[in-house]
Amino acid sequence: MSLLIEKLSKQQEKLMKKTRQEWLDLFFKPKKFNEKKARASVEWLYSFCGLKKPKVLFFDSPYGCQ
């Protein structure tokens, strides 16, 4: 007995297309960046890990931080 799916149902195909589009939208249609929320999230994570608060820097592009 094989546990692998050999063919998707119509419902699974629809879900796959919907999920794919959701991920593409996250990449190509990003929401407005919230610097205050991002900074708070980083500081919370460091605090949770018992580390001192880091310096948090933001740049316009990945190239900018190089």
C-alpha positions as a printed NumPy array, in Angstrom:
array([[  0.   ,   0.   ,   0.   ],
       [  1.462,   3.312,  -1.089],
       [  0.957,   6.45 ,   1.008],
       [  1.906,   8.78 ,  -1.841],
       [ -0.759,  10.753,  -3.647],
       [ -0.659,   9.96 ,  -7.337],
       [ -3.344,  12.397,  -8.447],
       [ -4.82 ,  15.551,  -6.945],
       [ -8.546,  16.008,  -6.563],
       [-10.209,  19.071,  -8.134],
       [-10.473,  20.606,  -4.652],
       [ -6.738,  20.032,  -4.024],
       [ -5.859,  21.602,  -7.393],
       [ -7.933,  24.702,  -6.547],
       [ -6.31 ,  24.961,  -3.129],
       [ -2.851,  24.578,  -4.664],
       [ -3.503,  27.418,  -7.141],
       [ -4.954,  29.635,  -4.402],
       [ -2.021,  28.998,  -2.063],
       [  0.496,  29.617,  -4.858],
       [ -1.136,  32.973,  -5.622],
       [ -1.128,  33.965,  -1.941],
       [  2.635,  33.398,  -1.759],
       [  3.276,  35.219,  -5.036],
       [  1.22 ,  38.17 ,  -3.772],
       [  3.256,  38.292,  -0.552],
       [  6.408,  38.666,  -2.646],
       [  5.229,  40.863,  -5.507],
       [  2.586,  42.944,  -3.693],
       [  4.054,  43.597,  -0.273],
       [  2.105,  45.508,   2.334],
       [  3.43 ,  48.85 ,   3.509],
       [  6.461,  48.37 ,   5.755],
       [  5.895,  49.289,   9.39 ],
       [  9.293,  50.241,  10.829],
       [  7.991,  50.691,  14.374],
       [  6.405,  47.223,  14.409],
       [  9.499,  45.616,  12.845],
       [ 11.8  ,  47.238,  15.41 ],
       [  9.532,  46.125,  18.286],
       [  9.467,  42.559,  16.925],
       [ 13.263,  42.348,  16.705],
       [ 13.67 ,  43.79 ,  20.19 ],
       [ 11.068,  41.364,  21.583],
       [ 12.867,  38.38 ,  20.013],
       [ 16.219,  39.388,  21.498],
       [ 14.607,  39.967,  24.894],
       [ 12.864,  36.574,  24.708],
       [ 16.247,  34.925,  23.997],
       [ 17.819,  36.715,  26.969],
       [ 20.039,  38.882,  24.772],
       [ 20.623,  42.599,  25.056],
       [ 18.747,  44.902,  22.702],
       [ 20.511,  45.159,  19.299],
       [ 20.991,  48.182,  17.101],
       [ 18.31 ,  47.875,  14.428],
       [ 19.039,  49.452,  11.052],
       [ 16.75 ,  49.737,   8.037],
       [ 17.815,  50.17 ,   4.424],
       [ 15.972,  50.782,   1.169],
       [ 17.364,  47.637,  -0.439],
       [ 19.52 ,  44.576,   0.284],
       [ 22.27 ,  46.265,  -1.713],
       [ 22.099,  49.254,   0.632],
       [ 23.113,  47.192,   3.644],
       [ 26.204,  45.807,   1.915]])
